[in-house]
Amino acid sequence: MKTNTEIQAGICGFVTHVIAESEDQQNVNFGIKSNCEKIETLVLKLNKIQPVDAFQEISPTGEGKIMPVVRETLKGCCAGCVVPAGIFKAMQVSAGLALPKDISIKFKCD
């Protein structure tokens, strides 16, 4: 399955487009474009580990490949970026491990 995802990161205004595709419902390849320099650095590193095994990524008994690369790349303020979660969800949907449903985070500050 091929999944097209747009991730709007928030106040920074950066937008990331993710195409996640799996032909066997397990191994997923990504095409990711972003106007964020840090996400583009992440993309270069993620390109080196493709395809990713979606079953390994969600396994409760082991560490996948995506999140270690994210932790290595996005530090400081960017550690809370929502883009990696969007990439992960796109992977799940393309492998048939999750249904395609939009996600959001809303803030109410007093």
C-alpha positions as a Markdown table, in Angstrom:
| # | Residue | x | y | z |
|---|---|---|---|---|
| 1 | Met | 0.0 | 0.0 | 0.0 |
| 2 | Lys | 1.1 | 3.5 | -0.7 |
| 3 | Thr | 0.4 | 6.2 | 1.8 |
| 4 | Asn | 0.8 | 10.0 | 1.2 |
| 5 | Thr | 1.1 | 12.0 | 4.4 |
| 6 | Glu | 1.4 | 15.7 | 5.1 |
| 7 | Ile | 2.8 | 16.7 | 8.5 |
| 8 | Gln | 2.5 | 20.3 | 9.7 |
| 9 | Ala | 5.0 | 20.5 | 12.5 |
| 10 | Gly | 3.5 | 23.5 | 14.3 |
| 11 | Ile | 4.7 | 27.0 | 15.2 |
| 12 | Cys | 7.9 | 26.5 | 13.2 |
| 13 | Gly | 5.8 | 26.5 | 10.1 |
| 14 | Phe | 7.7 | 23.6 | 8.5 |
| 15 | Val | 5.8 | 21.1 | 6.4 |
| 16 | Thr | 7.0 | 17.5 | 5.7 |
| 17 | His | 5.5 | 15.3 | 3.0 |
| 18 | Val | 5.9 | 11.5 | 3.5 |
| 19 | Ile | 5.3 | 8.8 | 0.9 |
| 20 | Ala | 5.5 | 5.4 | 2.6 |
| 21 | Glu | 5.1 | 2.4 | 0.4 |
| 22 | Ser | 5.0 | -1.4 | 1.1 |
| 23 | Glu | 4.6 | -4.0 | -1.5 |
| 24 | Asp | 4.6 | -6.9 | 0.9 |
| 25 | Gln | 2.9 | -5.4 | 4.0 |
| 26 | Gln | 6.1 | -5.6 | 6.0 |
| 27 | Asn | 9.0 | -3.8 | 4.4 |
| 28 | Val | 8.5 | -0.1 | 3.9 |
| 29 | Asn | 10.3 | 2.5 | 1.8 |
| 30 | Phe | 10.0 | 6.2 | 2.3 |
| 31 | Gly | 10.1 | 9.3 | 0.1 |
| 32 | Ile | 10.3 | 12.3 | 2.4 |
| 33 | Lys | 10.5 | 16.0 | 1.5 |
| 34 | Ser | 10.6 | 18.8 | 4.1 |
| 35 | Asn | 11.4 | 22.5 | 4.2 |
| 36 | Cys | 13.0 | 21.9 | 7.6 |
| 37 | Glu | 16.8 | 21.6 | 7.5 |
| 38 | Lys | 16.9 | 19.2 | 10.5 |
| 39 | Ile | 14.3 | 16.9 | 9.0 |
| 40 | Glu | 16.2 | 16.9 | 5.8 |
| 41 | Thr | 19.2 | 15.7 | 7.7 |
| 42 | Leu | 17.0 | 13.0 | 9.3 |
| 43 | Val | 15.9 | 12.0 | 5.8 |
| 44 | Leu | 19.5 | 11.5 | 4.6 |
| 45 | Lys | 20.0 | 9.1 | 7.5 |
| 46 | Leu | 16.7 | 7.3 | 7.1 |
| 47 | Asn | 17.5 | 6.7 | 3.4 |
| 48 | Lys | 20.5 | 4.6 | 4.5 |
| 49 | Ile | 18.4 | 2.2 | 6.5 |
| 50 | Gln | 15.6 | 1.5 | 4.0 |
| 51 | Pro | 13.6 | -0.5 | 3.7 |
| 52 | Val | 12.5 | -0.8 | 7.3 |
| 53 | Asp | 10.8 | -3.9 | 8.6 |
| 54 | Ala | 7.5 | -2.5 | 10.0 |
| 55 | Phe | 7.1 | -5.6 | 12.2 |
| 56 | Gln | 10.5 | -5.0 | 13.8 |
| 57 | Glu | 9.6 | -1.3 | 14.3 |
| 58 | Ile | 6.5 | -2.1 | 16.4 |
| 59 | Ser | 7.9 | -5.1 | 18.2 |
| 60 | Pro | 7.8 | -4.7 | 22.0 |
| 61 | Thr | 10.9 | -6.9 | 22.4 |
| 62 | Gly | 13.4 | -5.0 | 20.3 |
| 63 | Glu | 14.5 | -1.7 | 19.0 |
| 64 | Gly | 13.6 | -0.7 | 15.5 |
| 65 | Lys | 15.7 | 1.4 | 13.2 |
| 66 | Ile | 13.7 | 4.6 | 12.9 |
| 67 | Met | 13.6 | 5.9 | 16.5 |
| 68 | Pro | 17.4 | 5.5 | 17.2 |
| 69 | Val | 18.1 | 7.6 | 14.1 |
| 70 | Val | 15.5 | 10.2 | 15.2 |
| 71 | Arg | 17.1 | 10.4 | 18.7 |
| 72 | Glu | 20.5 | 10.7 | 17.2 |
| 73 | Thr | 19.5 | 13.5 | 14.8 |
| 74 | Leu | 16.8 | 15.6 | 16.6 |
| 75 | Lys | 18.2 | 16.9 | 19.9 |
| 76 | Gly | 17.4 | 19.9 | 22.0 |
| 77 | Cys | 14.3 | 21.8 | 21.1 |
| 78 | Cys | 13.7 | 19.5 | 18.1 |
| 79 | Ala | 13.5 | 16.4 | 20.4 |
| 80 | Gly | 9.7 | 17.0 | 20.7 |
| 81 | Cys | 9.1 | 17.3 | 16.9 |
| 82 | Val | 5.9 | 15.6 | 15.7 |
| 83 | Val | 7.4 | 14.7 | 12.3 |
| 84 | Pro | 9.0 | 11.4 | 13.5 |
| 85 | Ala | 5.6 | 10.2 | 14.9 |
| 86 | Gly | 4.0 | 11.1 | 11.5 |
| 87 | Ile | 6.7 | 9.1 | 9.7 |
| 88 | Phe | 6.1 | 6.1 | 12.0 |
| 89 | Lys | 2.3 | 6.3 | 11.6 |
| 90 | Ala | 2.7 | 6.5 | 7.8 |
| 91 | Met | 4.9 | 3.3 | 8.0 |
| 92 | Gln | 2.2 | 1.5 | 10.0 |
| 93 | Val | -0.5 | 2.4 | 7.5 |
| 94 | Ser | 1.5 | 1.5 | 4.5 |
| 95 | Ala | 2.2 | -1.9 | 6.0 |
| 96 | Gly | -1.4 | -2.5 | 6.9 |
| 97 | Leu | -0.7 | -2.3 | 10.7 |
| 98 | Ala | -2.9 | 0.7 | 11.3 |
| 99 | Leu | -5.9 | 2.3 | 9.7 |
| 100 | Pro | -5.5 | 5.6 | 8.0 |
| 101 | Lys | -7.0 | 8.2 | 10.4 |
| 102 | Asp | -5.8 | 11.8 | 10.8 |
| 103 | Ile | -4.1 | 12.6 | 14.1 |
| 104 | Ser | -3.8 | 16.0 | 15.8 |
| 105 | Ile | -2.5 | 17.7 | 18.9 |
| 106 | Lys | -4.4 | 20.7 | 20.3 |
| 107 | Phe | -3.3 | 23.0 | 23.0 |
| 108 | Lys | -5.4 | 25.0 | 25.4 |
| 109 | Cys | -3.4 | 27.3 | 27.6 |
| 110 | Asp | -4.8 | 29.4 | 30.4 |
